[in-house]
Amino acid sequence: MSVEAYVFVECEHARSRDVQAELLKIAGVKEARVVTGPYDVIALVAAANFKVLGEVVISRIQAVQFVKKTLTNVVME
């Protein structure tokens, strides 16, 4: 079973582009866009299953320098 999720990322001030560039280097990140609003970057992540998705978010995305917090929304289709 494969799973996709949108990961909303809050970054340190003026670091959205830096975070976007690093997210695009992570395996499973299909897209990362700088946006306006309460979050600074939204990434579309694909993984083989929920366990792998969790590992990508916690071990890779949250470890990116200048990331303050994330919110993960799993795609339900």
SELOGU-567406 format. One record per residue (C-alpha): residue in three letters; x, y, z. Coordinates in steps of 0.5 Angstrom, whole numbers, plus 500, padded with zeros to 3 digits. Each point is the difference from the previous one (the first is absolute). Example, Ala and Ser with C-alpha at 12.3 -4.5 7.8 and 13.67 -1.06 7.14 Angstrom:
BEGIN
ALA525491516SER502507498
***
This chain:
BEGIN
MET500500500SER503507498VAL498506504GLU500508498ALA500506505TYR501507500VAL505502505PHE499508502VAL506503503GLU501506504CYS507503499GLU505505504HIS499507497ALA502501493ARG503493499SER494497496ARG504499493ASP506497504VAL495495503GLN497499493ALA506498497GLU502495506LEU493497499LEU501498493LYS506496501ILE496495505ALA498494497GLY493499499VAL499508500LYS496501493GLU499507501ALA501506505ARG497507499VAL501506504VAL494503502THR496506504GLY496499506PRO502497507TYR505495496ASP506501496VAL501494496ILE495495498ALA503493497LEU497494497VAL503494502ALA499493498ALA502493504ALA499493499ASN496500507PHE498504506LYS506497504VAL505503494LEU496506500GLY501502507GLU507498500VAL501505494VAL496506504ILE503499506SER507498498ARG501503494ILE496506499GLN500503508ALA507499500VAL501505494GLN504506503PHE495506501VAL494496501LYS496502506LYS494495499THR496496496LEU492498499THR499493496ASN493499496VAL500494496VAL496499494MET494496500GLU499498493
***
